[in-house]
């Protein structure tokens, strides 16, 4: 089992823009580098079922997941149902931070690599949170650098 938490601080007023990006399941590959492709299969209420093609090569890089959105709590839970990852990933946006918590299992043939995979997934999650914050900053009404967080996109 791979379990960890990664967080990124937000400045005041940033959380709404970050949440808009987080809850757009179809855009996950823009921010979450481990997701090469997301195809929405259907939705019902607050749940979105999708097929995900992961970024690693091979015939076993496709899975099925279901995302549950809670707009009031600004929480996204992705439940990986089938494929090379099984388990869940939570993303929570609050006024002061964005936090992702992972609890996933990998297939038996990848278990020897779990320590490396955990570090790899943590680095990827950290990078994803950074990309989400940068994208929210770039979409600020007054442009990059005007939403409270200095932009790393080179346009502030």
C-alpha positions, -999 to 999 in steps of 0.1 A, spaced: 0 0 0 13 34 -9 1 62 14 12 98 17 0 134 18 13 164 -1 2 200 4 8 235 -11 0 268 5 -24 292 -11 -28 329 -6 -60 346 2 -84 346 -28 -66 318 -47 -87 289 -36 -118 295 -58 -97 295 -90 -77 264 -79 -110 245 -71 -124 253 -106 -93 236 -121 -92 206 -97 -129 197 -103 -125 196 -141 -118 158 -143 -113 159 -181 -84 183 -177 -64 161 -153 -36 154 -178 -27 191 -179 -18 190 -142 -13 154 -131 16 142 -152 9 105 -145 -24 107 -164 -17 107 -201 -53 107 -211 -87 109 -194 -119 99 -212 -151 106 -194 -174 76 -197 -204 91 -179 -217 110 -150 -245 107 -125 -251 133 -99 -217 142 -82 -199 112 -97 -180 111 -130 -167 77 -143 -137 79 -166 -110 58 -183 -75 68 -176 -44 60 -196 -14 64 -173 19 79 -185 40 47 -183 43 25 -214 29 -10 -218 -3 -29 -222 -13 -25 -185 -14 13 -184 -52 18 -186 -76 19 -157 -111 29 -148 -118 54 -120 -147 73 -105 -145 109 -93 -168 122 -67 -171 160 -64 -182 178 -33 -184 215 -42 -195 226 -7 -164 210 9 -143 216 -22 -131 180 -22 -125 156 -51 -121 119 -44 -108 97 -72 -115 61 -66 -93 39 -89 -115 9 -95 -96 -12 -121 -61 -11 -136 -26 -7 -123 -37 14 -94 -65 5 -70 -75 28 -42 -82 64 -38 -67 99 -40 -83 129 -23 -78 165 -33 -91 192 -9 -89 229 -15 -93 252 15 -88 289 18 -52 285 28 -40 253 11 -45 225 -14 -39 190 0 -38 156 -17 -39 123 2 -31 91 -15 -39 55 -5 -34 32 -35 -22 -3 -42 -1 -15 -71 -2 -50 -87 19 -78 -72 45 -75 -100 52 -38 -90 54 -43 -52 92 -45 -51 92 -10 -66 68 4 -40 94 26 -22 105 41 -55 69 45 -67 59 62 -35 87 88 -40 78 91 -77 41 96 -69 49 122 -42 71 142 -66 44 140 -92 17 151 -68 39 180 -56 44 191 -92 7 188 -100 -2 210 -71 23 235 -83 9 234 -118 -26 239 -105 -16 270 -85 4 284 -115 -26 279 -138 -49 295 -114 -25 324 -110 -23 328 -148 -61 329 -150 -63 357 -124 -85 386 -136 -55 410 -137 -31 384 -152 -2 365 -138 13 378 -106 -19 397 -97 -37 369 -78 -16 370 -47 10 343 -56 41 351 -76 40 334 -109 67 309 -119 55 311 -155 79 340 -162 51 365 -169 47 383 -136 
